[in-house]
């Protein structure tokens, strides 16, 4: 799935909008923002985080037992660990 191909329902879009703090949390707690050294500033990381939050909304199953913010945090950690291994 390419980033531009993410199609959200109205309910998924509302979930994403209500949980933007999950993206801020991920940047603040686990990603070092140093544009001089790595080339990625806060805005770049925030935009990337919004993309993974949309992907998490698409794959989220409310019957799975986890709240959406919890699911999104785990999905972000998994994505980050895959990126480190690549």
N, C-alpha and C positions, 0 to 999 in steps of 0.2 A: 504494500500500500504506500503510495507516494504521499508526501505531506499535503499536496494540493487536492488529493482525492478523498480526503476525510469529509464524509457527509454526516452531519449530526441531525438528529430529530430535535424537535423543540424541547423535549424533556432532557435530552443529553446536553443541549446548549445551556439550559438553565442550570444543570449540575456543574458544568464547567465554569460558568459565570459565578456561581455561588462558592466555588472552591478554589479561586485563584490564589488564596493564601497558601495552598499546598505548594504551589510553584515558588512563592516567596520563601516558604519554610525550607524547601530543598536547596535553594541557592544560598540562603543564610547559614544553614547548618552543615552542609556537606560539600559545597563547591567553592573552591577558592577563586575569587574574582580578582584577577590581576591582568588587566588589559595589556600592560606593557610587556609582561612576560609570556602570556599565553595567547594573546590576540583576541580574547573573548571578554567583552565587558558585560556588565549587569544586563543591559538591554538585549544583547545577543542571547544570553542564557535564559532570560525571561521569555523571549520569543520561542526558543527551543522547548522550554518547559511547557508553554501553552500548547505546543504541538503534541507532546506526550500526554498532557492532560486530556486533550481531545481524543487521542487514541485509547486512553484508559476509559473514557466515557463510552466509547463504542463497544469495548469488550466487557464492561461491567455488567455483572448479573446481580440484581438486587436480592435474588433468592439465595445467593451464595453465603449469606450470613455476615458479611463485612459491610461496614458503612462505606460510602463512596470515598470520603477522604482517606480512610485507612487503606482501601484498595489502591487508590491513586499513589499513595506514598510507597506502598510495596512495589507497584508497577514501575515507579521512578527508580527505586533502588535496584530493581532487576535490570532495567535499561542501562543504568550507570555501570553496573558490574559487567554487563555484556560489552559495553563500549571500552572498558579497560582491557578486556581480554582480546579485543580485535586488533 
